[in-house]
Amino acid sequence: MNSISLAMHHVRIRRTREKEFDQIDCFGDNDDDLFLVIQGILAALKDNADDDKEAQQVLEVAETKTSGRQVYGIIKTGAYGLSSDLRDMRSNTLAYLKRPYHADMMPFYFHFDLPRGRDKGILALQRTGMYGIHSPLSGVLTKGIKKQFPDLILALNLVASKEVIEQYVGKDSELTEIHFLRHELSPDIADAIRKAGSPAKKGSLDFVIKLRDGGFPFQNAVLRCVRGTASPQTLVELLNIPFEVDNVKIKTKTGEKDRTVNLGDPRSGLRADYDVTGDVELEGGHPTLESIHAIASALIQEHSNALYGKG
């Protein structure tokens, strides 16, 4: 099963030749409101899908809901340009021939929080395994804003608020699991499968260390990863993991709250997303809007408190 995660982004807008970002509810020459602008772009995408012919990717808004200065819902996106066979795995027979003009539209959750009086908002975006919508959504929004405001630039920057993540690895937290993941079978396991007389099929590895007695072993190593002074490779080497690792994630408990944080690829450092696979309800392999929205709302509130304080 593909993992489901939520990545946090800062939403900001500024003039092309200026370094300082404008207030999001009062920007440009006419004191426009970014919340209303983004609402309008999303509404247009609900009526007419964006077809990026150069990238051969389609994006449309399937559902939107609004609460105060927040807008959230489901975006669908898919690539086209290649033909392929769709196989029915129940009967192992050809079910359908995908043509180059067919786009396989996958749903993804999004959630904008754009408060008044601030120079940045927060955007939560869903990832499913290796798939996400940051790049196509950023492209569509940038194009829409450039059309209305030629001298303004929209910035959607991936961010991990260290203050938020450190809540999950602080003195009041317990480390319950460490996962070392590889996206394919290691050569020794693949060889063992072949020697057993079976073909080495595609697979993945999830090496899990479960801790039963509370406390937070390896806390300093994890904190160094979060603060950017070390990479997840530190944990790989500390625990002598016997294969090349593509991702490290930790599960912690703070009071009654569980969080799973991706520390990321040991080769590149911290990745700012939260694994919510075990916390969402699935339909057809995708999270329901209600279940992922509840989790995203809590994460956005935590990030907002870290940015601006409570209240």
Summary of the structure (lengths in Angstrom):
residues: 311
radius of gyration: 21.6
end to end distance: 39.1
largest distance: 71.5
contacts: 895
relative contact order: 0.16
helix: 26%
strand: 37%
